[in-house]
Amino acid sequence: MKYSLLSIIKEGFKGNKGWKPVWRNPEPKKSYDIIIIGGGGHGLATAHYLASVHGIKNVAVLEKSWIGCGNVGRNTTIIRSNYLLKGNQPFYEKSIQLWENLEQDINFNAMVSQRGVLNLFHSDSQRDEFVRRGNSMLISGADAELLDSEEVRKFYPKLDFKNARFPIKGGLLQKRGGTVRHDAVAWGYARSADQRGVDIVQQCEVIDFDIKKNICTGVKTRFGTINAKKTLVCVAGSSSRVMAKAGISLPIESHVLQAFVTEGLKPIISGVITFGAGHFYISQSNKGGLVFGGDIDGYNSYAQRGSLPIIENVCESGMALLPMIGKARLLRVWGGVMDMSMDGSPFIDKTKIDGLYFNGGWCYGGFKATPASGYCSAYLLANDRPHTVAAAYSLDRFRQGFMIDEKGMGAQPNLH
Ligand SMILES: Cc1cc2nc3c(=O)[nH]c(=O)nc-3n(C[C@H](O)[C@H](O)[C@H](O)COP(=O)(O)OP(=O)(O)OC[C@H]3O[C@@H](n4cnc5c(N)ncnc54)[C@H](O)[C@@H]3O)c2cc1C
């Protein structure tokens, strides 16, 4: 069924009885051309682009729980391409371009809202760094504008401009950045892939791989062995655990990241703001809730909930930037498991096992990457070579000495 104004009006007159389930609930077949492990944003996007761009439809997405239960439905919904390094910037710009056409492509309202992302700076040296970043963005075809503090005040008069410790000296604005309704992205990609013939199998955990003579020929599940010519592991926070079953250890640690939502308030924040003197980012949802987050919890964990000290830390950062936030009541706090790589950048690559591919290491920036990640993973699976914008995301870049250390933090996953 194609969604359109006409179909909504028609269904309205028929008591909305004609809508069908958005995707099928198939039993898995014995074999596929490609199996994707993990029905998060990246796995589902890969399935969509395999079918729509490469015409490869004999594909299964195997999800251990339900579609959208992972980080794709837990993030703070921010999209942007304000990266500095050449290994990253073209990839994230490709992602923004795919976001811009996503709703037409998948015929689903994902509420893509290019409301702007503003990174604040608080010192002269930080301004220099942001100027460099902005220039790098412009060179790769992205948009970037440098604002002084008076221009920031016009957008956001409620910020604490008098803060003696963290004076707001200006900001780097990317107007094409913004927010997207996170779980609609999972549903939209799932629906589109399903309509093109991809099997999405929920409640189907992959418990092992079928690997003989260094060739992966399929996976083991509660439905038995399912064969595939190629298998892509796309499980975000579970990357290390799943790849360990194939005997591969990764330069990835799992950490918890929390998100926060307040009660609904009148509109005060029109776009996304990041605080340059601490780790804090905030936007306001269409329902009025302030949606914000900060640092990871700082210890390794596979739990989808975090600790109280980081809640205090994030709220303190919020108070330093926007003191009125102290009067808002927090409605919800939750956590997700981050696949933190050692340089803060991701992987989209073949592994040393024939037929086994890996997508992961997204840290807490993987939502914005979803379309480009799916697009480039599909390209890799279809052509057996990396897409040009994802060529730097190789698994052996640490061995070769080509880290993509966007933040300049070194091999410190807790700092990326
Ligand atoms: C609180 C929070 C805030 C964030 N904010 C942002 C943000 O504002 N902007 C941004 O760009 N990024 C953000 N992120 C990061 C982003 O959400 C992730 O990087 C991205 O969603 C990860 O990719 P995914 O959607 O494929 O992961 P997931 O949705 O986690 O998908 C992985 C799937 O694999 C499944 N799985 C695991 N093991 C198996 C198995 N053995 N067999 C089968 N299936 C399996 C899981 O159940 C899960 O559904 C945030 C994350 C969190 C938690």
PDBQT file of the ligand as one rigid body, heavy atoms in Angstrom, charges set to zero:
ROOT
HETATM    1  C1  LIG A 501      20.848   7.647  24.442  1.00  0.00    +0.000 C 
HETATM    2  C2  LIG A 501      21.408   7.661  23.055  1.00  0.00    +0.000 A 
HETATM    3  C3  LIG A 501      21.457   8.850  22.339  1.00  0.00    +0.000 A 
HETATM    4  C4  LIG A 501      21.984   8.875  21.058  1.00  0.00    +0.000 A 
HETATM    5  N1  LIG A 501      21.900  10.029  20.336  1.00  0.00    +0.000 NA
HETATM    6  C5  LIG A 501      22.307  10.057  19.044  1.00  0.00    +0.000 A 
HETATM    7  C6  LIG A 501      22.124  11.221  18.261  1.00  0.00    +0.000 A 
HETATM    8  O1  LIG A 501      21.515  12.217  18.713  1.00  0.00    +0.000 OA
HETATM    9  N2  LIG A 501      22.597  11.235  16.991  1.00  0.00    +0.000 N 
HETATM   10  C7  LIG A 501      23.251  10.162  16.472  1.00  0.00    +0.000 A 
HETATM   11  O2  LIG A 501      23.696  10.249  15.335  1.00  0.00    +0.000 OA
HETATM   12  N3  LIG A 501      23.389   9.011  17.169  1.00  0.00    +0.000 NA
HETATM   13  C8  LIG A 501      22.928   8.926  18.435  1.00  0.00    +0.000 A 
HETATM   14  N4  LIG A 501      23.038   7.759  19.170  1.00  0.00    +0.000 N 
HETATM   15  C9  LIG A 501      23.712   6.596  18.564  1.00  0.00    +0.000 C 
HETATM   16  C10 LIG A 501      22.840   5.789  17.629  1.00  0.00    +0.000 C 
HETATM   17  O3  LIG A 501      21.567   5.585  18.186  1.00  0.00    +0.000 OA
HETATM   18  C11 LIG A 501      23.527   4.458  17.327  1.00  0.00    +0.000 C 
HETATM   19  O4  LIG A 501      24.876   4.668  16.960  1.00  0.00    +0.000 OA
HETATM   20  C12 LIG A 501      22.840   3.702  16.178  1.00  0.00    +0.000 C 
HETATM   21  O5  LIG A 501      21.442   3.685  16.368  1.00  0.00    +0.000 OA
HETATM   22  C13 LIG A 501      23.397   2.278  16.127  1.00  0.00    +0.000 C 
HETATM   23  O6  LIG A 501      22.968   1.577  14.989  1.00  0.00    +0.000 OA
HETATM   24  P1  LIG A 501      21.605   0.705  14.898  1.00  0.00    +0.000 P 
HETATM   25  O7  LIG A 501      20.450   1.623  14.758  1.00  0.00    +0.000 OA
HETATM   26  O8  LIG A 501      21.773  -0.261  13.808  1.00  0.00    +0.000 OA
HETATM   27  O9  LIG A 501      21.618  -0.026  16.315  1.00  0.00    +0.000 OA
HETATM   28  P2  LIG A 501      20.495  -0.828  17.083  1.00  0.00    +0.000 P 
HETATM   29  O10 LIG A 501      19.152  -0.210  16.943  1.00  0.00    +0.000 OA
HETATM   30  O11 LIG A 501      21.001  -1.032  18.478  1.00  0.00    +0.000 OA
HETATM   31  O12 LIG A 501      20.458  -2.205  16.279  1.00  0.00    +0.000 OA
HETATM   32  C14 LIG A 501      21.202  -3.357  16.576  1.00  0.00    +0.000 C 
HETATM   33  C15 LIG A 501      20.232  -4.517  16.650  1.00  0.00    +0.000 C 
HETATM   34  O13 LIG A 501      20.939  -5.747  16.701  1.00  0.00    +0.000 OA
HETATM   35  C16 LIG A 501      20.158  -6.653  17.456  1.00  0.00    +0.000 C 
HETATM   36  N5  LIG A 501      21.003  -7.777  17.861  1.00  0.00    +0.000 N 
HETATM   37  C17 LIG A 501      22.011  -7.786  18.768  1.00  0.00    +0.000 A 
HETATM   38  N6  LIG A 501      22.536  -9.016  18.865  1.00  0.00    +0.000 NA
HETATM   39  C18 LIG A 501      21.858  -9.803  17.986  1.00  0.00    +0.000 A 
HETATM   40  C19 LIG A 501      21.926 -11.186  17.630  1.00  0.00    +0.000 A 
HETATM   41  N7  LIG A 501      22.834 -12.000  18.197  1.00  0.00    +0.000 N 
HETATM   42  N8  LIG A 501      21.067 -11.666  16.697  1.00  0.00    +0.000 NA
HETATM   43  C20 LIG A 501      20.166 -10.856  16.104  1.00  0.00    +0.000 A 
HETATM   44  N9  LIG A 501      20.031  -9.532  16.423  1.00  0.00    +0.000 NA
HETATM   45  C21 LIG A 501      20.876  -9.019  17.339  1.00  0.00    +0.000 A 
HETATM   46  C22 LIG A 501      19.669  -5.796  18.604  1.00  0.00    +0.000 C 
HETATM   47  O14 LIG A 501      18.541  -6.365  19.257  1.00  0.00    +0.000 OA
HETATM   48  C23 LIG A 501      19.351  -4.481  17.905  1.00  0.00    +0.000 C 
HETATM   49  O15 LIG A 501      18.005  -4.365  17.522  1.00  0.00    +0.000 OA
HETATM   50  C24 LIG A 501      22.500   7.685  20.468  1.00  0.00    +0.000 A 
HETATM   51  C25 LIG A 501      22.439   6.495  21.177  1.00  0.00    +0.000 A 
HETATM   52  C26 LIG A 501      21.870   6.462  22.457  1.00  0.00    +0.000 A 
HETATM   53  C27 LIG A 501      21.757   5.167  23.189  1.00  0.00    +0.000 C 
ENDROOT
TORSDOF 0
